[in-house]
């Protein structure tokens, strides 16, 4: 068992790509701030990449008390070997008590690799965080058994406590550009034999088309739309509004649309400005993934559907009449 007294401070890994931060890094500075304050620790942002000095400054504006910055050509694009080595070396040097990583494609790859090297635990795909009042340990909450229950997981005997957290679960704080904090430039040497993979080609088209975590407007369909061909109606409305198409678990399980579009406990957690739920009953599994939306609009022929209990605006009626009418109105306003 590790000597827990040697570990202090809460870290947030701020993932970067092309010199810019993924939104989830700034989002995690919000719960990171709460954890650090309850444990009376510093909140430290870890920024790794190439040309990411501005990301470090923004991390301060979003709440970091200190930033560890690794800015080097070797980290121009993500590789498991290089980034795992960098994060592991930093953790071994500074010994943080808690490390938060976004549950992105890269974060889901990085977190397990680092935790294994450090011989500590990692809770994956979390949807909530809190601090145990008695022990001060972080309580990591994640869906279990296909989203049918929520598990609270603790790592009482090893440090750091590590977890990946879904994008969109937390909202970023308002940026305070007047905040000041120390930015510590760190050097991690990557030798020729350290990285065993090479980026040959990068294809972004598919990822961008279904990037629900960053979408401001989402039009989602459920079992009520009747079949896969009817997602075309939702795509037209989403395109008119400049949004993306989502789906319920029922629609995905029926094979109507790929899993990458799924919103819910076993899909993606989103927090758009506008979320339009079409033919979705409103099961708890789905609500957990979209309840953070600013405005929720529900369209359903069943006036007793649970989705209306969380909706800001509800339309009871035939979606095959309502959705085309909405699309027509949106297009008319933008003409």
C-alpha positions, 0 to 999 in steps of 0.5 A: 500500500502506498504512503498516501501522505506523500501524494497531494494536489489534483491534476487535470490532463488538458488534451491538445490537438493541433495546438488547441485544447479539447474542450473536455480538459477545460470542463474538468477544471470545474470538478477539479476545482471542487475536489482540490478545494475540499481536499485543500490542495492545488489544482494543476493543469497538465498540458502536453503538445507542440505550440500549446503555450496559449492552452496553458494560459487558458487553463489558468483562466479556467481555474488552474492554480499551476500548469505543467507545460511540456511543449516539444516537437515529439508531442506534435501528435498523440502517440501512446508511447510518448504521451504515456512516458511524459505523464508517467514521469511527471506523476512520479516526479510530483506525486499528485493525489488525483488525476482527471483525464477526459474520456476521449479516444486518446484519453481512454488509451492514455489513462489505462497505460499510465495507471498500469505503469504506476500500479494504481487503479483507474475508473473509466468513463465516469459521469460524476465525481465527489469527495468522500467526507470521511476519507477524503478519497474521490468517489468515481461514479460510472454506469455499470451493467449496461447502464442499469445502475450507477457504481460508486468506486473508490481507490483507498489504498493506492495513489494517484487516484485516476479516472477518465471522465466523459466529455460534456458531463461538466460545464466549463467555468467562465474564463477569468483572464485576470487570473495569474498562476505559475506555468512550469516548463517541463522537459521529457526526453523522447528517444528514437526507440521510445515511440514504436508507432508512426502516423501515416495518414490522418482522416477527420471526416467521420469524426467531425460529422458525429462529434456530439460532445462539442455540438451546440445543437443536437436532433436525436431520434428514438424508437418512435421514429419507426425505422432507419430510413426516417433518420433522414428527416432528422438529418434535414432538420439538423443540417438546417439548424447547423447541428448534429444527429443523435440517437437513443439506445433503442434506435442504436440497438435496433441497428438503425444508426451507428453507436457513435450517435448514441446519447446516454449512459452507455453512449455519449454525454452531451450538453448542447445549447438545444437538444431536440428529442424526437420519438424518444420516451425518456428512459433514465439511461437516455436522460443521464446523457442529455439532461445537461442541455440548456434547452430541451425540446421534446416531440412525442405523440404520447403526452405521458412520455417521461421526456416531457418531465425534463423538457423545456418545450414539449410538442405532442403530435405526429413527428412526421408532420412536426419535424418537416414543418420545423425544418421548413420554418428554419430554412425560411428564417435563414433564407 
